[in-house]
Amino acid sequence: MPIYLIGLNVEYMIAQGGIQFYHDRNIEKSKIFYEFLDSSNGFFVNTVKKENRSRMNIFFTVQGDEEKSTAFAKYAQENGFLELLGHASTGGCRLSIYNVHDVNSVKAVIAFMTKYQKDYEESRK
């Protein structure tokens, strides 16, 4: 049964455009998310050097603070954005954008994070 299911998945992926399609889409998804992080004026922080950045698991913190990052991940989960809490060994937050996720799902996370940042900054005024 597992081999049959893998076969169905491979057929689907080939019909979508194959390896090149997923390669290009993964580059696009990670690029727009990293651009968002890098343009957040230090609110969301990614400290991974550009040449070492992952296309699948993107680590970040909220203002470099573990407590703020945990609070953000909890708030995200309460709003339907699941599993943003980072890895046990790295802390912070982690967005995993594997092949199943499309560009629109990444844009939805960005819209949520943009609103979170705006609300957070307004609450501090």
Jmol script that loads the backbone (N, CA, C; Angstrom):
load data "model"
ATOM      1  N   MET A   1       0.809  -1.208   0.000  1.00  0.00           N
ATOM      2  CA  MET A   1       0.000   0.000   0.000  1.00  0.00           C
ATOM      3  C   MET A   1       0.857   1.280   0.000  1.00  0.00           C
ATOM      4  N   PRO A   2       1.910   1.359   0.837  1.00  0.00           N
ATOM      5  CA  PRO A   2       2.726   2.582   0.813  1.00  0.00           C
ATOM      6  C   PRO A   2       3.335   2.852  -0.565  1.00  0.00           C
ATOM      7  N   ILE A   3       3.778   1.800  -1.252  1.00  0.00           N
ATOM      8  CA  ILE A   3       4.386   1.989  -2.572  1.00  0.00           C
ATOM      9  C   ILE A   3       3.340   2.514  -3.561  1.00  0.00           C
ATOM     10  N   TYR A   4       2.136   2.023  -3.469  1.00  0.00           N
ATOM     11  CA  TYR A   4       1.048   2.491  -4.334  1.00  0.00           C
ATOM     12  C   TYR A   4       0.777   3.980  -4.097  1.00  0.00           C
ATOM     13  N   LEU A   5       0.726   4.375  -2.831  1.00  0.00           N
ATOM     14  CA  LEU A   5       0.474   5.779  -2.502  1.00  0.00           C
ATOM     15  C   LEU A   5       1.605   6.682  -2.964  1.00  0.00           C
ATOM     16  N   ILE A   6       2.831   6.206  -2.826  1.00  0.00           N
ATOM     17  CA  ILE A   6       3.977   6.974  -3.328  1.00  0.00           C
ATOM     18  C   ILE A   6       3.851   7.142  -4.842  1.00  0.00           C
ATOM     19  N   GLY A   7       3.447   6.090  -5.518  1.00  0.00           N
ATOM     20  CA  GLY A   7       3.261   6.163  -6.966  1.00  0.00           C
ATOM     21  C   GLY A   7       2.229   7.201  -7.361  1.00  0.00           C
ATOM     22  N   LEU A   8       1.116   7.245  -6.629  1.00  0.00           N
ATOM     23  CA  LEU A   8       0.091   8.256  -6.906  1.00  0.00           C
ATOM     24  C   LEU A   8       0.636   9.658  -6.682  1.00  0.00           C
ATOM     25  N   ASN A   9       1.404   9.822  -5.621  1.00  0.00           N
ATOM     26  CA  ASN A   9       1.984  11.133  -5.321  1.00  0.00           C
ATOM     27  C   ASN A   9       2.964  11.556  -6.413  1.00  0.00           C
ATOM     28  N   VAL A  10       3.787  10.633  -6.858  1.00  0.00           N
ATOM     29  CA  VAL A  10       4.757  10.946  -7.916  1.00  0.00           C
ATOM     30  C   VAL A  10       4.030  11.301  -9.212  1.00  0.00           C
ATOM     31  N   GLU A  11       2.984  10.566  -9.550  1.00  0.00           N
ATOM     32  CA  GLU A  11       2.201  10.892 -10.744  1.00  0.00           C
ATOM     33  C   GLU A  11       1.629  12.305 -10.653  1.00  0.00           C
ATOM     34  N   TYR A  12       1.106  12.651  -9.487  1.00  0.00           N
ATOM     35  CA  TYR A  12       0.540  13.986  -9.287  1.00  0.00           C
ATOM     36  C   TYR A  12       1.624  15.048  -9.453  1.00  0.00           C
ATOM     37  N   MET A  13       2.767  14.815  -8.834  1.00  0.00           N
ATOM     38  CA  MET A  13       3.844  15.803  -8.905  1.00  0.00           C
ATOM     39  C   MET A  13       4.334  15.978 -10.337  1.00  0.00           C
ATOM     40  N   ILE A  14       4.419  14.901 -11.076  1.00  0.00           N
ATOM     41  CA  ILE A  14       4.836  14.995 -12.480  1.00  0.00           C
ATOM     42  C   ILE A  14       3.805  15.795 -13.277  1.00  0.00           C
ATOM     43  N   ALA A  15       2.531  15.553 -13.010  1.00  0.00           N
ATOM     44  CA  ALA A  15       1.467  16.287 -13.710  1.00  0.00           C
ATOM     45  C   ALA A  15       1.515  17.781 -13.405  1.00  0.00           C
ATOM     46  N   GLN A  16       2.023  18.152 -12.233  1.00  0.00           N
ATOM     47  CA  GLN A  16       2.138  19.563 -11.862  1.00  0.00           C
ATOM     48  C   GLN A  16       3.313  20.247 -12.549  1.00  0.00           C
ATOM     49  N   GLY A  17       4.252  19.471 -13.050  1.00  0.00           N
ATOM     50  CA  GLY A  17       5.426  20.057 -13.697  1.00  0.00           C
ATOM     51  C   GLY A  17       6.714  19.415 -13.250  1.00  0.00           C
ATOM     52  N   GLY A  18       6.626  18.455 -12.374  1.00  0.00           N
ATOM     53  CA  GLY A  18       7.800  17.701 -11.961  1.00  0.00           C
ATOM     54  C   GLY A  18       8.754  18.458 -11.056  1.00  0.00           C
ATOM     55  N   ILE A  19       9.962  17.951 -11.039  1.00  0.00           N
ATOM     56  CA  ILE A  19      10.983  18.486 -10.131  1.00  0.00           C
ATOM     57  C   ILE A  19      11.229  19.966 -10.384  1.00  0.00           C
ATOM     58  N   GLN A  20      11.301  20.376 -11.634  1.00  0.00           N
ATOM     59  CA  GLN A  20      11.589  21.786 -11.938  1.00  0.00           C
ATOM     60  C   GLN A  20      10.495  22.698 -11.387  1.00  0.00           C
ATOM     61  N   PHE A  21       9.233  22.281 -11.511  1.00  0.00           N
ATOM     62  CA  PHE A  21       8.123  23.071 -10.982  1.00  0.00           C
ATOM     63  C   PHE A  21       8.276  23.271  -9.480  1.00  0.00           C
ATOM     64  N   TYR A  22       8.531  22.194  -8.755  1.00  0.00           N
ATOM     65  CA  TYR A  22       8.645  22.303  -7.297  1.00  0.00           C
ATOM     66  C   TYR A  22       9.909  23.051  -6.885  1.00  0.00           C
ATOM     67  N   HIS A  23      10.975  22.865  -7.625  1.00  0.00           N
ATOM     68  CA  HIS A  23      12.211  23.601  -7.363  1.00  0.00           C
ATOM     69  C   HIS A  23      11.960  25.106  -7.478  1.00  0.00           C
ATOM     70  N   ASP A  24      11.366  25.510  -8.595  1.00  0.00           N
ATOM     71  CA  ASP A  24      11.106  26.939  -8.820  1.00  0.00           C
ATOM     72  C   ASP A  24      10.131  27.487  -7.789  1.00  0.00           C
ATOM     73  N   ARG A  25       9.095  26.729  -7.476  1.00  0.00           N
ATOM     74  CA  ARG A  25       8.104  27.194  -6.504  1.00  0.00           C
ATOM     75  C   ARG A  25       8.724  27.318  -5.118  1.00  0.00           C
ATOM     76  N   ASN A  26       9.592  26.392  -4.738  1.00  0.00           N
ATOM     77  CA  ASN A  26      10.229  26.474  -3.427  1.00  0.00           C
ATOM     78  C   ASN A  26      11.164  27.668  -3.328  1.00  0.00           C
ATOM     79  N   ILE A  27      11.842  27.984  -4.403  1.00  0.00           N
ATOM     80  CA  ILE A  27      12.686  29.184  -4.421  1.00  0.00           C
ATOM     81  C   ILE A  27      11.817  30.422  -4.243  1.00  0.00           C
ATOM     82  N   GLU A  28      10.711  30.487  -4.965  1.00  0.00           N
ATOM     83  CA  GLU A  28       9.814  31.649  -4.866  1.00  0.00           C
ATOM     84  C   GLU A  28       9.246  31.799  -3.454  1.00  0.00           C
ATOM     85  N   LYS A  29       8.776  30.710  -2.867  1.00  0.00           N
ATOM     86  CA  LYS A  29       8.182  30.770  -1.523  1.00  0.00           C
ATOM     87  C   LYS A  29       9.193  31.248  -0.496  1.00  0.00           C
ATOM     88  N   SER A  30      10.370  30.657  -0.510  1.00  0.00           N
ATOM     89  CA  SER A  30      11.364  31.053   0.487  1.00  0.00           C
ATOM     90  C   SER A  30      11.840  32.482   0.246  1.00  0.00           C
ATOM     91  N   LYS A  31      11.961  32.879  -1.009  1.00  0.00           N
ATOM     92  CA  LYS A  31      12.415  34.235  -1.327  1.00  0.00           C
ATOM     93  C   LYS A  31      11.450  35.279  -0.772  1.00  0.00           C
ATOM     94  N   ILE A  32      10.151  35.087  -0.987  1.00  0.00           N
ATOM     95  CA  ILE A  32       9.222  36.108  -0.499  1.00  0.00           C
ATOM     96  C   ILE A  32       9.171  36.127   1.030  1.00  0.00           C
ATOM     97  N   PHE A  33       9.347  34.970   1.663  1.00  0.00           N
ATOM     98  CA  PHE A  33       9.321  34.971   3.127  1.00  0.00           C
ATOM     99  C   PHE A  33      10.580  35.612   3.703  1.00  0.00           C
ATOM    100  N   TYR A  34      11.747  35.286   3.148  1.00  0.00           N
ATOM    101  CA  TYR A  34      12.979  35.922   3.621  1.00  0.00           C
ATOM    102  C   TYR A  34      12.957  37.427   3.364  1.00  0.00           C
ATOM    103  N   GLU A  35      12.426  37.852   2.220  1.00  0.00           N
ATOM    104  CA  GLU A  35      12.324  39.292   1.955  1.00  0.00           C
ATOM    105  C   GLU A  35      11.430  39.965   2.991  1.00  0.00           C
ATOM    106  N   PHE A  36      10.347  39.288   3.368  1.00  0.00           N
ATOM    107  CA  PHE A  36       9.477  39.830   4.407  1.00  0.00           C
ATOM    108  C   PHE A  36      10.238  39.961   5.727  1.00  0.00           C
ATOM    109  N   LEU A  37      10.911  38.893   6.140  1.00  0.00           N
ATOM    110  CA  LEU A  37      11.662  38.949   7.401  1.00  0.00           C
ATOM    111  C   LEU A  37      12.701  40.068   7.371  1.00  0.00           C
ATOM    112  N   ASP A  38      13.443  40.125   6.277  1.00  0.00           N
ATOM    113  CA  ASP A  38      14.524  41.107   6.168  1.00  0.00           C
ATOM    114  C   ASP A  38      14.013  42.540   6.132  1.00  0.00           C
ATOM    115  N   SER A  39      12.758  42.736   5.751  1.00  0.00           N
ATOM    116  CA  SER A  39      12.211  44.094   5.656  1.00  0.00           C
ATOM    117  C   SER A  39      11.341  44.464   6.856  1.00  0.00           C
ATOM    118  N   SER A  40      11.357  43.652   7.902  1.00  0.00           N
ATOM    119  CA  SER A  40      10.495  43.923   9.062  1.00  0.00           C
ATOM    120  C   SER A  40      11.133  44.868  10.074  1.00  0.00           C
ATOM    121  N   ASN A  41      12.218  45.496   9.704  1.00  0.00           N
ATOM    122  CA  ASN A  41      12.905  46.466  10.570  1.00  0.00           C
ATOM    123  C   ASN A  41      13.306  45.876  11.915  1.00  0.00           C
ATOM    124  N   GLY A  42      13.737  44.622  11.892  1.00  0.00           N
ATOM    125  CA  GLY A  42      14.215  43.976  13.110  1.00  0.00           C
ATOM    126  C   GLY A  42      13.131  43.414  14.000  1.00  0.00           C
ATOM    127  N   PHE A  43      11.880  43.490  13.568  1.00  0.00           N
ATOM    128  CA  PHE A  43      10.812  42.917  14.396  1.00  0.00           C
ATOM    129  C   PHE A  43      10.879  41.395  14.326  1.00  0.00           C
ATOM    130  N   PHE A  44      10.951  40.867  13.107  1.00  0.00           N
ATOM    131  CA  PHE A  44      11.175  39.436  12.915  1.00  0.00           C
ATOM    132  C   PHE A  44      12.630  39.293  12.469  1.00  0.00           C
ATOM    133  N   VAL A  45      13.384  38.460  13.176  1.00  0.00           N
ATOM    134  CA  VAL A  45      14.821  38.382  12.960  1.00  0.00           C
ATOM    135  C   VAL A  45      15.220  36.989  12.482  1.00  0.00           C
ATOM    136  N   ASN A  46      15.954  36.952  11.383  1.00  0.00           N
ATOM    137  CA  ASN A  46      16.561  35.720  10.899  1.00  0.00           C
ATOM    138  C   ASN A  46      18.056  35.963  10.867  1.00  0.00           C
ATOM    139  N   THR A  47      18.804  35.161  11.590  1.00  0.00           N
ATOM    140  CA  THR A  47      20.254  35.385  11.681  1.00  0.00           C
ATOM    141  C   THR A  47      21.068  34.439  10.803  1.00  0.00           C
ATOM    142  N   VAL A  48      20.396  33.634   9.988  1.00  0.00           N
ATOM    143  CA  VAL A  48      21.107  32.698   9.120  1.00  0.00           C
ATOM    144  C   VAL A  48      21.687  33.463   7.932  1.00  0.00           C
ATOM    145  N   LYS A  49      22.945  33.242   7.647  1.00  0.00           N
ATOM    146  CA  LYS A  49      23.578  33.888   6.499  1.00  0.00           C
ATOM    147  C   LYS A  49      22.831  33.517   5.229  1.00  0.00           C
ATOM    148  N   LYS A  50      22.728  34.481   4.316  1.00  0.00           N
ATOM    149  CA  LYS A  50      21.951  34.262   3.089  1.00  0.00           C
ATOM    150  C   LYS A  50      22.369  33.007   2.339  1.00  0.00           C
ATOM    151  N   GLU A  51      23.645  32.727   2.287  1.00  0.00           N
ATOM    152  CA  GLU A  51      24.102  31.556   1.530  1.00  0.00           C
ATOM    153  C   GLU A  51      23.774  30.226   2.226  1.00  0.00           C
ATOM    154  N   ASN A  52      23.355  30.293   3.487  1.00  0.00           N
ATOM    155  CA  ASN A  52      23.029  29.069   4.230  1.00  0.00           C
ATOM    156  C   ASN A  52      21.533  28.914   4.509  1.00  0.00           C
ATOM    157  N   ARG A  53      20.717  29.774   3.971  1.00  0.00           N
ATOM    158  CA  ARG A  53      19.285  29.754   4.278  1.00  0.00           C
ATOM    159  C   ARG A  53      18.573  28.574   3.615  1.00  0.00           C
ATOM    160  N   SER A  54      17.697  27.980   4.383  1.00  0.00           N
ATOM    161  CA  SER A  54      16.921  26.834   3.911  1.00  0.00           C
ATOM    162  C   SER A  54      15.721  27.297   3.098  1.00  0.00           C
ATOM    163  N   ARG A  55      15.325  26.490   2.136  1.00  0.00           N
ATOM    164  CA  ARG A  55      14.101  26.758   1.383  1.00  0.00           C
ATOM    165  C   ARG A  55      12.900  26.092   2.045  1.00  0.00           C
ATOM    166  N   MET A  56      13.138  25.224   3.002  1.00  0.00           N
ATOM    167  CA  MET A  56      12.053  24.437   3.587  1.00  0.00           C
ATOM    168  C   MET A  56      11.731  24.825   5.027  1.00  0.00           C
ATOM    169  N   ASN A  57      12.740  25.078   5.832  1.00  0.00           N
ATOM    170  CA  ASN A  57      12.552  25.409   7.242  1.00  0.00           C
ATOM    171  C   ASN A  57      13.213  26.750   7.524  1.00  0.00           C
ATOM    172  N   ILE A  58      12.384  27.742   7.763  1.00  0.00           N
ATOM    173  CA  ILE A  58      12.895  29.099   7.927  1.00  0.00           C
ATOM    174  C   ILE A  58      12.762  29.487   9.398  1.00  0.00           C
ATOM    175  N   PHE A  59      13.907  29.691  10.025  1.00  0.00           N
ATOM    176  CA  PHE A  59      13.943  30.042  11.437  1.00  0.00           C
ATOM    177  C   PHE A  59      13.947  31.552  11.602  1.00  0.00           C
ATOM    178  N   PHE A  60      13.248  32.010  12.650  1.00  0.00           N
ATOM    179  CA  PHE A  60      13.226  33.439  12.966  1.00  0.00           C
ATOM    180  C   PHE A  60      12.809  33.613  14.415  1.00  0.00           C
ATOM    181  N   THR A  61      13.051  34.797  14.928  1.00  0.00           N
ATOM    182  CA  THR A  61      12.583  35.157  16.264  1.00  0.00           C
ATOM    183  C   THR A  61      11.808  36.461  16.171  1.00  0.00           C
ATOM    184  N   VAL A  62      11.094  36.754  17.230  1.00  0.00           N
ATOM    185  CA  VAL A  62      10.437  38.051  17.359  1.00  0.00           C
ATOM    186  C   VAL A  62      11.379  38.924  18.174  1.00  0.00           C
ATOM    187  N   GLN A  63      11.969  39.890  17.516  1.00  0.00           N
ATOM    188  CA  GLN A  63      12.909  40.839  18.111  1.00  0.00           C
ATOM    189  C   GLN A  63      14.064  40.144  18.832  1.00  0.00           C
ATOM    190  N   GLY A  64      14.433  38.954  18.367  1.00  0.00           N
ATOM    191  CA  GLY A  64      15.549  38.231  18.976  1.00  0.00           C
ATOM    192  C   GLY A  64      15.269  37.716  20.370  1.00  0.00           C
ATOM    193  N   ASP A  65      14.006  37.668  20.774  1.00  0.00           N
ATOM    194  CA  ASP A  65      13.627  37.326  22.143  1.00  0.00           C
ATOM    195  C   ASP A  65      12.829  36.014  22.186  1.00  0.00           C
ATOM    196  N   GLU A  66      13.280  35.088  23.011  1.00  0.00           N
ATOM    197  CA  GLU A  66      12.629  33.778  23.093  1.00  0.00           C
ATOM    198  C   GLU A  66      11.201  33.869  23.635  1.00  0.00           C
ATOM    199  N   GLU A  67      10.981  34.665  24.662  1.00  0.00           N
ATOM    200  CA  GLU A  67       9.626  34.793  25.233  1.00  0.00           C
ATOM    201  C   GLU A  67       8.656  35.402  24.225  1.00  0.00           C
ATOM    202  N   LYS A  68       9.093  36.430  23.521  1.00  0.00           N
ATOM    203  CA  LYS A  68       8.238  37.052  22.504  1.00  0.00           C
ATOM    204  C   LYS A  68       7.964  36.077  21.362  1.00  0.00           C
ATOM    205  N   SER A  69       8.949  35.284  21.012  1.00  0.00           N
ATOM    206  CA  SER A  69       8.777  34.300  19.947  1.00  0.00           C
ATOM    207  C   SER A  69       7.778  33.224  20.359  1.00  0.00           C
ATOM    208  N   THR A  70       7.864  32.761  21.594  1.00  0.00           N
ATOM    209  CA  THR A  70       6.930  31.757  22.094  1.00  0.00           C
ATOM    210  C   THR A  70       5.514  32.323  22.144  1.00  0.00           C
ATOM    211  N   ALA A  71       5.387  33.563  22.601  1.00  0.00           N
ATOM    212  CA  ALA A  71       4.068  34.209  22.660  1.00  0.00           C
ATOM    213  C   ALA A  71       3.485  34.352  21.248  1.00  0.00           C
ATOM    214  N   PHE A  72       4.331  34.719  20.290  1.00  0.00           N
ATOM    215  CA  PHE A  72       3.873  34.838  18.902  1.00  0.00           C
ATOM    216  C   PHE A  72       3.388  33.490  18.377  1.00  0.00           C
ATOM    217  N   ALA A  73       4.174  32.439  18.594  1.00  0.00           N
ATOM    218  CA  ALA A  73       3.806  31.110  18.095  1.00  0.00           C
ATOM    219  C   ALA A  73       2.493  30.641  18.722  1.00  0.00           C
ATOM    220  N   LYS A  74       2.299  30.944  19.987  1.00  0.00           N
ATOM    221  CA  LYS A  74       1.042  30.574  20.660  1.00  0.00           C
ATOM    222  C   LYS A  74      -0.124  31.355  20.058  1.00  0.00           C
ATOM    223  N   TYR A  75       0.060  32.650  19.843  1.00  0.00           N
ATOM    224  CA  TYR A  75      -0.982  33.480  19.245  1.00  0.00           C
ATOM    225  C   TYR A  75      -1.287  33.005  17.817  1.00  0.00           C
ATOM    226  N   ALA A  76      -0.255  32.643  17.085  1.00  0.00           N
ATOM    227  CA  ALA A  76      -0.441  32.145  15.716  1.00  0.00           C
ATOM    228  C   ALA A  76      -1.275  30.861  15.738  1.00  0.00           C
ATOM    229  N   GLN A  77      -0.966  29.967  16.660  1.00  0.00           N
ATOM    230  CA  GLN A  77      -1.708  28.713  16.741  1.00  0.00           C
ATOM    231  C   GLN A  77      -3.179  28.976  17.075  1.00  0.00           C
ATOM    232  N   GLU A  78      -3.426  29.917  17.966  1.00  0.00           N
ATOM    233  CA  GLU A  78      -4.805  30.274  18.325  1.00  0.00           C
ATOM    234  C   GLU A  78      -5.567  30.837  17.125  1.00  0.00           C
ATOM    235  N   ASN A  79      -4.827  31.315  16.134  1.00  0.00           N
ATOM    236  CA  ASN A  79      -5.432  31.896  14.936  1.00  0.00           C
ATOM    237  C   ASN A  79      -5.295  31.002  13.707  1.00  0.00           C
ATOM    238  N   GLY A  80      -5.023  29.727  13.928  1.00  0.00           N
ATOM    239  CA  GLY A  80      -5.022  28.760  12.844  1.00  0.00           C
ATOM    240  C   GLY A  80      -3.709  28.555  12.117  1.00  0.00           C
ATOM    241  N   PHE A  81      -2.656  29.185  12.561  1.00  0.00           N
ATOM    242  CA  PHE A  81      -1.336  28.989  11.962  1.00  0.00           C
ATOM    243  C   PHE A  81      -0.549  28.069  12.890  1.00  0.00           C
ATOM    244  N   LEU A  82      -0.544  26.798  12.557  1.00  0.00           N
ATOM    245  CA  LEU A  82      -0.039  25.764  13.453  1.00  0.00           C
ATOM    246  C   LEU A  82       1.453  25.513  13.271  1.00  0.00           C
ATOM    247  N   GLU A  83       2.054  25.053  14.350  1.00  0.00           N
ATOM    248  CA  GLU A  83       3.435  24.557  14.328  1.00  0.00           C
ATOM    249  C   GLU A  83       4.478  25.598  13.931  1.00  0.00           C
ATOM    250  N   LEU A  84       4.331  26.816  14.408  1.00  0.00           N
ATOM    251  CA  LEU A  84       5.353  27.832  14.125  1.00  0.00           C
ATOM    252  C   LEU A  84       6.438  27.895  15.196  1.00  0.00           C
ATOM    253  N   LEU A  85       6.224  27.203  16.303  1.00  0.00           N
ATOM    254  CA  LEU A  85       7.248  27.198  17.347  1.00  0.00           C
ATOM    255  C   LEU A  85       8.476  26.478  16.819  1.00  0.00           C
ATOM    256  N   GLY A  86       9.632  27.030  17.105  1.00  0.00           N
ATOM    257  CA  GLY A  86      10.884  26.511  16.560  1.00  0.00           C
ATOM    258  C   GLY A  86      11.261  25.147  17.088  1.00  0.00           C
ATOM    259  N   HIS A  87      12.364  24.679  16.610  1.00  0.00           N
ATOM    260  CA  HIS A  87      12.908  23.386  17.012  1.00  0.00           C
ATOM    261  C   HIS A  87      13.422  23.463  18.444  1.00  0.00           C
ATOM    262  N   ALA A  88      13.356  22.346  19.152  1.00  0.00           N
ATOM    263  CA  ALA A  88      13.785  22.308  20.553  1.00  0.00           C
ATOM    264  C   ALA A  88      15.238  22.748  20.725  1.00  0.00           C
ATOM    265  N   SER A  89      16.085  22.469  19.756  1.00  0.00           N
ATOM    266  CA  SER A  89      17.500  22.817  19.901  1.00  0.00           C
ATOM    267  C   SER A  89      17.816  24.253  19.500  1.00  0.00           C
ATOM    268  N   THR A  90      16.916  24.906  18.756  1.00  0.00           N
ATOM    269  CA  THR A  90      17.208  26.264  18.283  1.00  0.00           C
ATOM    270  C   THR A  90      16.309  27.318  18.891  1.00  0.00           C
ATOM    271  N   GLY A  91      15.142  26.921  19.387  1.00  0.00           N
ATOM    272  CA  GLY A  91      14.197  27.893  19.933  1.00  0.00           C
ATOM    273  C   GLY A  91      13.612  28.756  18.839  1.00  0.00           C
ATOM    274  N   GLY A  92      13.091  29.898  19.237  1.00  0.00           N
ATOM    275  CA  GLY A  92      12.503  30.813  18.270  1.00  0.00           C
ATOM    276  C   GLY A  92      11.295  30.227  17.578  1.00  0.00           C
ATOM    277  N   CYS A  93      11.136  30.606  16.322  1.00  0.00           N
ATOM    278  CA  CYS A  93      10.019  30.139  15.505  1.00  0.00           C
ATOM    279  C   CYS A  93      10.568  29.515  14.234  1.00  0.00           C
ATOM    280  N   ARG A  94       9.733  28.691  13.614  1.00  0.00           N
ATOM    281  CA  ARG A  94      10.152  28.037  12.380  1.00  0.00           C
ATOM    282  C   ARG A  94       8.941  27.896  11.470  1.00  0.00           C
ATOM    283  N   LEU A  95       9.069  28.404  10.264  1.00  0.00           N
ATOM    284  CA  LEU A  95       8.055  28.194   9.237  1.00  0.00           C
ATOM    285  C   LEU A  95       8.558  27.092   8.323  1.00  0.00           C
ATOM    286  N   SER A  96       7.819  25.987   8.261  1.00  0.00           N
ATOM    287  CA  SER A  96       8.163  24.885   7.367  1.00  0.00           C
ATOM    288  C   SER A  96       7.275  24.980   6.135  1.00  0.00           C
ATOM    289  N   ILE A  97       7.898  25.136   4.972  1.00  0.00           N
ATOM    290  CA  ILE A  97       7.143  25.305   3.732  1.00  0.00           C
ATOM    291  C   ILE A  97       7.559  24.232   2.727  1.00  0.00           C
ATOM    292  N   TYR A  98       7.130  23.030   3.013  1.00  0.00           N
ATOM    293  CA  TYR A  98       7.448  21.900   2.152  1.00  0.00           C
ATOM    294  C   TYR A  98       6.663  21.970   0.855  1.00  0.00           C
ATOM    295  N   ASN A  99       6.853  20.983  -0.008  1.00  0.00           N
ATOM    296  CA  ASN A  99       6.249  20.980  -1.342  1.00  0.00           C
ATOM    297  C   ASN A  99       4.742  21.168  -1.330  1.00  0.00           C
ATOM    298  N   VAL A 100       4.066  20.667  -0.324  1.00  0.00           N
ATOM    299  CA  VAL A 100       2.604  20.736  -0.291  1.00  0.00           C
ATOM    300  C   VAL A 100       2.097  22.181  -0.177  1.00  0.00           C
ATOM    301  N   HIS A 101       2.905  23.067   0.358  1.00  0.00           N
ATOM    302  CA  HIS A 101       2.485  24.460   0.544  1.00  0.00           C
ATOM    303  C   HIS A 101       2.717  25.252  -0.733  1.00  0.00           C
ATOM    304  N   ASP A 102       1.717  26.047  -1.093  1.00  0.00           N
ATOM    305  CA  ASP A 102       1.876  26.887  -2.277  1.00  0.00           C
ATOM    306  C   ASP A 102       2.226  28.313  -1.871  1.00  0.00           C
ATOM    307  N   VAL A 103       2.437  29.154  -2.846  1.00  0.00           N
ATOM    308  CA  VAL A 103       2.831  30.546  -2.594  1.00  0.00           C
ATOM    309  C   VAL A 103       1.750  31.282  -1.792  1.00  0.00           C
ATOM    310  N   ASN A 104       0.489  30.999  -2.072  1.00  0.00           N
ATOM    311  CA  ASN A 104      -0.589  31.681  -1.349  1.00  0.00           C
ATOM    312  C   ASN A 104      -0.587  31.368   0.138  1.00  0.00           C
ATOM    313  N   SER A 105      -0.181  30.160   0.508  1.00  0.00           N
ATOM    314  CA  SER A 105      -0.125  29.841   1.939  1.00  0.00           C
ATOM    315  C   SER A 105       0.979  30.647   2.621  1.00  0.00           C
ATOM    316  N   VAL A 106       2.087  30.858   1.939  1.00  0.00           N
ATOM    317  CA  VAL A 106       3.165  31.678   2.494  1.00  0.00           C
ATOM    318  C   VAL A 106       2.706  33.136   2.597  1.00  0.00           C
ATOM    319  N   LYS A 107       1.999  33.611   1.587  1.00  0.00           N
ATOM    320  CA  LYS A 107       1.483  34.983   1.628  1.00  0.00           C
ATOM    321  C   LYS A 107       0.475  35.163   2.757  1.00  0.00           C
ATOM    322  N   ALA A 108      -0.290  34.130   3.070  1.00  0.00           N
ATOM    323  CA  ALA A 108      -1.238  34.203   4.189  1.00  0.00           C
ATOM    324  C   ALA A 108      -0.488  34.330   5.515  1.00  0.00           C
ATOM    325  N   VAL A 109       0.599  33.599   5.675  1.00  0.00           N
ATOM    326  CA  VAL A 109       1.415  33.711   6.888  1.00  0.00           C
ATOM    327  C   VAL A 109       2.004  35.116   6.981  1.00  0.00           C
ATOM    328  N   ILE A 110       2.488  35.633   5.874  1.00  0.00           N
ATOM    329  CA  ILE A 110       3.063  36.982   5.863  1.00  0.00           C
ATOM    330  C   ILE A 110       2.012  38.019   6.239  1.00  0.00           C
ATOM    331  N   ALA A 111       0.807  37.893   5.706  1.00  0.00           N
ATOM    332  CA  ALA A 111      -0.263  38.846   6.050  1.00  0.00           C
ATOM    333  C   ALA A 111      -0.564  38.784   7.543  1.00  0.00           C
ATOM    334  N   PHE A 112      -0.612  37.586   8.105  1.00  0.00           N
ATOM    335  CA  PHE A 112      -0.860  37.425   9.537  1.00  0.00           C
ATOM    336  C   PHE A 112       0.270  38.065  10.348  1.00  0.00           C
ATOM    337  N   MET A 113       1.505  37.814   9.947  1.00  0.00           N
ATOM    338  CA  MET A 113       2.650  38.351  10.681  1.00  0.00           C
ATOM    339  C   MET A 113       2.722  39.868  10.559  1.00  0.00           C
ATOM    340  N   THR A 114       2.360  40.399   9.404  1.00  0.00           N
ATOM    341  CA  THR A 114       2.342  41.854   9.216  1.00  0.00           C
ATOM    342  C   THR A 114       1.343  42.497  10.166  1.00  0.00           C
ATOM    343  N   LYS A 115       0.175  41.902  10.265  1.00  0.00           N
ATOM    344  CA  LYS A 115      -0.850  42.420  11.186  1.00  0.00           C
ATOM    345  C   LYS A 115      -0.383  42.292  12.632  1.00  0.00           C
ATOM    346  N   TYR A 116       0.229  41.175  12.960  1.00  0.00           N
ATOM    347  CA  TYR A 116       0.739  40.975  14.319  1.00  0.00           C
ATOM    348  C   TYR A 116       1.755  42.058  14.664  1.00  0.00           C
ATOM    349  N   GLN A 117       2.681  42.327  13.765  1.00  0.00           N
ATOM    350  CA  GLN A 117       3.688  43.356  14.009  1.00  0.00           C
ATOM    351  C   GLN A 117       3.039  44.720  14.195  1.00  0.00           C
ATOM    352  N   LYS A 118       2.107  45.047  13.318  1.00  0.00           N
ATOM    353  CA  LYS A 118       1.424  46.345  13.407  1.00  0.00           C
ATOM    354  C   LYS A 118       0.676  46.475  14.737  1.00  0.00           C
ATOM    355  N   ASP A 119      -0.075  45.445  15.102  1.00  0.00           N
ATOM    356  CA  ASP A 119      -0.824  45.476  16.364  1.00  0.00           C
ATOM    357  C   ASP A 119       0.114  45.574  17.563  1.00  0.00           C
ATOM    358  N   TYR A 120       1.216  44.846  17.520  1.00  0.00           N
ATOM    359  CA  TYR A 120       2.190  44.865  18.612  1.00  0.00           C
ATOM    360  C   TYR A 120       2.793  46.259  18.760  1.00  0.00           C
ATOM    361  N   GLU A 121       3.200  46.831  17.637  1.00  0.00           N
ATOM    362  CA  GLU A 121       3.826  48.157  17.690  1.00  0.00           C
ATOM    363  C   GLU A 121       2.838  49.226  18.119  1.00  0.00           C
ATOM    364  N   GLU A 122       1.573  49.126  17.694  1.00  0.00           N
ATOM    365  CA  GLU A 122       0.564  50.091  18.130  1.00  0.00           C
ATOM    366  C   GLU A 122       0.260  49.961  19.616  1.00  0.00           C
ATOM    367  N   SER A 123       0.325  48.754  20.151  1.00  0.00           N
ATOM    368  CA  SER A 123       0.043  48.547  21.577  1.00  0.00           C
ATOM    369  C   SER A 123       1.155  49.122  22.454  1.00  0.00           C
ATOM    370  N   ARG A 124       2.327  49.363  21.866  1.00  0.00           N
ATOM    371  CA  ARG A 124       3.468  49.899  22.619  1.00  0.00           C
ATOM    372  C   ARG A 124       3.509  51.436  22.622  1.00  0.00           C
ATOM    373  N   LYS A 125       2.615  52.052  21.848  1.00  0.00           N
ATOM    374  CA  LYS A 125       2.609  53.529  21.764  1.00  0.00           C
ATOM    375  C   LYS A 125       1.933  54.135  22.965  1.00  0.00           C
TER     376      LYS A 125
END
end "model"
wireframe off; spacefill off
backbone 0.3
color backbone group
